[in-house]
Amino acid sequence: MKRRALIVDDEREARRRLARLLSAHADQIEIVGEASDGLAAVAAIQKLKPDIVFLDIEMPGLDGFGVLDSLSRDEWPMVIFTTAYGHYAIRAFEVHALDYLLKPISQKRLGECLSELDAVRPASQRIRLDEARRDRRKLERLMARSGARLLIVNVDHVIAFESEDRLVFARTRDGRFVLGITMKELEERLDPDLFCRVHKQAIVQLAHARVVHALTGGHYLLKLSDGSDVQIGRNYAKDLRSRFR
């Protein structure tokens, strides 16, 4: 089975070297594109829909796990991580049975890696990828859309996450941006000391909470630092109050 591959690495020479090594396996791998950063990687994955991505884990801006954070799980291709760092990163991959290539990549190691592809089930790997990214860190940054643009949103700049018409938005002082992540996953992965879910359609950064207004019928409205209002759901009011004791 021939697989369509994308190479993602912020170092040009690293991309060239891997492409040269993969050329010896042209019967197994067809290189359909390259990306030099996380934003370009997300766009390329969505456009090209490769079967496999050789993904550099350490990149400025949006790193390898940030690329996964910015895609819905059903968009994830098969992933082989590439890294120049041993120790912690490699242990994390091994714990979750994820394949990786340690730079500088050798032809022998690449061949071993490719020989095991047929045994990898995409659905099972997605589960292991999800476990690895959750174990590695809390959310720090996400890719967002603003019209035709892709940009990076730092989580600590977000005033509130909101869902509307099946879309999830990050609201910052610079605007409101569409994300490729669910409210459920945000709630699970955001730092609970900093963020609180106040409604089934809203998660706020507590540092931006300003005033709570009581409404009729036992409902409340939370005013945030940018002047916007978020409704507080009855099932979430108690948790919100507990954060300010």
Buried (B, 14 or more C-beta within 10 A) or exposed (E): EEBBBBBBBBEEEBBEBBBEBBEEBEEBBBBBBBBBBBBBBBBBBBEBEBBBBBBBBBBEEBBBBBBBBBBEBEBBBBBBBBBBEEEEBBEBBEEBEBBBBBBEBEEEBBEEBBEEBEEBEEEEBBEBBBBBBBEBEEBBBBBBBEEEEBBBBEBEBBBBBBBEEEEBBBBBEEEBBEBBBBBEBBBEBBEBEBBBBBBEBBBBBBEBBEEBEEEEEEEBEBBBBEEBEBBBBEEBBEBBEEBEE
